[in-house]
């Protein structure tokens, strides 16, 4: 029962991502921008048909679809198994839940639209960061948490073979 309650984390991340994308799609047209903090943070609607930072857009649409479907399914199986495993620690489960929720959000976009809806747009002085979404944020935060937990985990000593 307790592990079933944990499913609320990726489900909530997925719901927040889908709701934010539905709102932005109703609010802005593609390429349109709305300042939140002028000169720093904008809501700008864009569609990423490629992978991370728009890479792989040179691939034909069918090849991208197959690649993203296989990679997405493999990631969901791998992280999903870790997420539900009984021995998974609380911090790992939080990290994995965020990763799963974000991956599902971007996966739903790819299935429904053939592209990921991006809209969070930051400018730092003369540097313009790539536009992203809540799913990307959940994946990043989950990956950082998971990485930090791995770095802080006690080292396991492996017995040395006698030579």
C-alpha positions in Angstrom: 0.0 0.0 0.0 2.8 2.4 0.9 4.5 1.9 -2.4 1.3 2.6 -4.2 1.1 6.0 -2.4 4.5 6.8 -3.8 2.9 6.7 -7.3 1.3 10.0 -6.4 4.7 11.7 -6.8 5.2 11.0 -10.5 1.5 11.3 -11.1 1.5 14.8 -9.5 4.6 15.8 -11.5 2.9 14.6 -14.7 -0.3 16.4 -13.9 1.5 19.7 -13.1 3.5 19.4 -16.4 0.4 18.6 -18.5 -1.7 21.4 -16.9 1.1 24.0 -17.4 1.4 23.0 -21.1 -2.4 23.1 -21.6 -2.5 26.6 -20.1 0.4 27.9 -22.2 -1.1 26.4 -25.4 -4.4 28.2 -24.6 -2.5 31.5 -23.8 0.2 31.9 -26.4 0.7 31.1 -30.1 4.0 29.5 -31.3 6.8 32.0 -30.9 4.8 34.4 -28.8 6.3 35.6 -25.6 5.0 37.1 -22.4 7.3 38.8 -19.9 7.1 37.7 -16.3 10.2 39.6 -15.2 11.2 41.8 -18.0 14.8 41.3 -19.2 15.1 38.0 -17.2 12.1 35.6 -17.4 9.6 35.1 -20.1 6.9 32.7 -21.1 7.7 31.9 -24.7 5.8 29.1 -26.5 8.0 26.8 -28.6 8.0 23.2 -29.8 11.1 21.0 -29.5 10.9 18.4 -32.2 14.4 17.1 -31.4 16.0 15.7 -28.3 17.8 17.7 -25.5 18.4 21.3 -26.5 16.8 20.6 -29.9 19.4 18.1 -31.0 18.6 15.4 -33.6 16.1 17.6 -35.5 18.0 16.6 -38.7 16.7 13.0 -38.4 13.6 12.2 -40.4 10.4 12.4 -38.2 9.8 8.7 -38.3 13.4 7.9 -37.2 13.0 10.4 -34.3 9.7 8.9 -33.3 11.2 5.4 -33.2 14.3 6.5 -31.4 12.4 8.5 -28.8 9.9 5.7 -28.3 12.6 3.1 -27.7 14.7 5.3 -25.5 11.6 6.5 -23.6 10.3 3.1 -23.0 13.7 1.8 -21.9 14.1 4.7 -19.5 10.6 4.2 -18.0 11.2 0.5 -17.5 14.7 1.1 -16.0 13.7 4.0 -13.7 10.2 2.5 -13.0 11.7 -0.8 -11.7 14.1 1.1 -9.4 11.2 3.4 -8.3 9.0 0.5 -7.1 11.7 -1.8 -5.7 11.2 -2.4 -2.0 14.9 -1.6 -1.1 14.8 1.8 -2.8 15.5 4.5 -0.2 13.2 7.5 0.3 15.6 10.0 -1.3 16.1 7.7 -4.3 12.3 7.2 -4.6 11.8 11.0 -4.6 14.4 11.5 -7.2 13.1 8.7 -9.4 9.5 9.9 -9.0 10.5 13.3 -10.3 12.4 11.8 -13.2 9.5 9.5 -14.1 6.9 12.2 -13.9 9.0 14.5 -16.1 9.7 11.7 -18.6 6.1 10.8 -18.9 5.1 14.5 -19.4 7.5 14.9 -22.3 6.6 11.5 -23.6 2.9 12.4 -23.7 3.8 15.6 -25.7 5.8 13.5 -28.3 2.9 11.1 -28.7 0.2 13.8 -28.9 2.1 16.5 -30.8 5.2 15.0 -32.2 7.1 17.6 -30.3 7.7 18.7 -26.7 6.0 22.0 -25.6 8.5 24.4 -24.1 7.8 27.7 -22.6 10.0 28.7 -19.6 12.5 31.1 -21.1 15.4 32.8 -19.2 17.9 35.4 -20.2 21.0 36.1 -18.2 22.6 39.3 -19.5 23.5 38.5 -23.1 23.1 34.8 -22.7 19.7 33.3 -23.6 19.1 29.9 -22.1 17.2 27.2 -24.0 13.5 27.3 -23.5 12.2 24.4 -21.3 9.2 23.1 -19.4 8.2 21.7 -16.0 8.9 18.1 -17.1 12.5 19.1 -17.9 12.8 20.8 -14.5 11.5 17.7 -12.7 13.9 15.5 -14.6 16.9 17.8 -13.8 16.0 18.1 -10.1 15.5 14.3 -9.9 18.8 13.6 -11.6 20.7 16.1 -9.3 19.1 14.5 -6.2 19.9 11.0 -7.4 23.5 12.0 -8.3 24.0 13.7 -4.9 22.7 10.7 -3.1 25.0 8.4 -5.0 28.0 10.6 -4.2 27.1 10.7 -0.5 26.4 6.9 -0.2 28.9 5.0 1.9 31.5 3.3 -0.2 31.1 -0.5 -0.5 34.4 -2.3 0.0 34.9 -5.1 -2.4 37.1 -8.0 -1.2 40.4 -8.3 -3.0 41.3 -11.6 -4.5 44.4 -13.4 -3.2 47.2 -13.5 -5.7 
